[in-house]
């Protein structure tokens, strides 16, 4: 049975590039049919396409970066886990509710031969899977599952790697009845006390307490076109102006891009993405993440546990502290 290529999903700002690439394909096909050598013309058009791609993806607005972060084919937590680890055994359940929340996945693995616990939010790969995983919005059981896995890591002296990709924690009434706020708050407290190294990486969306519930770490990494924010821009616009259509304005005001957050001192390392976004070249994105994780893990393992805990605490205590005169982070 022949394998058919998936139709590309185009974002609005990618349309001029897609038109140029379609023109290149058309010229190449016509040249082959008529046995005409147009290699020079094609080379010029391909150079122009590469230049246009570079121009587009180096000048994205915050709202456009949000589109890239939400791209349906952007690599997910499971994609990265399966690509960067040597072995991977998924663990399920929070041992309290008798259920398993598929919006958070995690388990034990080996990274470059070292045993680790790796976990993260998991969005669906298609509409059916998205519904099953609640679009990556975890319930209290998901955060309690994450806490169980992290406790296991701390007990057996295994570093923790957390991959963040969620618009927010699930805000439903049933989640509140089951203790959504308490589950997230418990994770925040526990992550500050763990002796083992913790590396968190924003691979897509980092929204609200849903992201922070597995986001307290010694190092916070963030992909170039990811976002990390107190609230999704649509929710922010609805709260401030009661107008969801002003989401692009909210996205600008929230300072949620990796560049903004690096300048504010909130993230520790900005990870470059392949031109076109992580979905354009998942293998390259995987290699970038793996190298960053190994580099940071090597450094953190060289520090005593007590020093790591103190640095972790001070890192978060200093976020949001400004000098009165300059308005710049201390």
C-alpha positions, 0 to 999 in steps of 0.5 A: 500500500503506497504511503501518502505524504501528509498535506502541510498545514500552513499558517497565515504568514507562511502563505507567500513562502508556500506560493513561492515553493509551489512555483518552484515545484511547478517549474521543476515538473515542467522542465522535466516534462520538456527536458529543459535545463532550468537549474540556474533559475531553480537555484535562484528561486530556492535561494529566494525561498530560503531568504524569505523563510529566514525573514519570516521566522526572524521577525514574527510577532508574539501572536505569530509565535503563539501560532507556531507554538500551537502548530498541530505538528509541533513535536510533543512530549512523547515525540521528544521522549522517544527520540532523546532517551535510550530506554523509556518505560511509561508509568501510569496513575496517581495511586489515589483516584484509580484513574490515569490522566493522559494529559500528563505522561511520564516514566523512567528512562535513560538519557545518555546512559543515565537513569532519569525520570522524564514527564510532561504535558501531552497534547493529541496528535489529531482531533480524537487524541486531543479530545482524549488528552483534553488538549494537554490540560491536566486534571488534579490526577495528572498533577498528582501523577507527576508528583508521584513520579517526581517523588520516585525520582528523588527517592532513587536519586534520579534527575527530573526532566519536565517538558511543558506544553499546555494552554493551562490546567483544566479549569472545569468545575469537576477539577476544582471539586477534586482539588486542582489548586491544591494539587498544583500548590503541592507540586510547587512546594515539593519541587522546591525541596527535592535534592535531585537536579530538575530541568524544565523545558517549554517545548510549546505552550506554557500557560498559567498554573498548568505550566508551573505545576511541573515547572519549578526547576534548577534550569528553565529552558525554552524553545525560540518559538514557544510561549510562557505566560500567566494566561493565554492571550485570549483569556487575558483579552477577555478579562481586560477588555471583554473582547477576545479579538484583542488577543494579539494586543494581549500577546504583545503586552504579556511579554510571553516570548522566549526573547522577552523572558530571557531579557527579563531573567525568567528563563535560563536558556533560549533554544534556537529552532530550525528555520520554519519552527520545530515542526519543520525539522523535528530531528534537528529540534530533538538534537538541540534539546538533547544537547541542552539537557545534557549540558545543563545536567552535567553542570547541575550534577557537579553541585551539592544537593543543598546548593542546588536547592538554595539556588533553585529557591533564590532563582524563583524568589528573584523573579519579578524583583525590579529596581525603582529607578531603572525598572530593570530586573535586579 
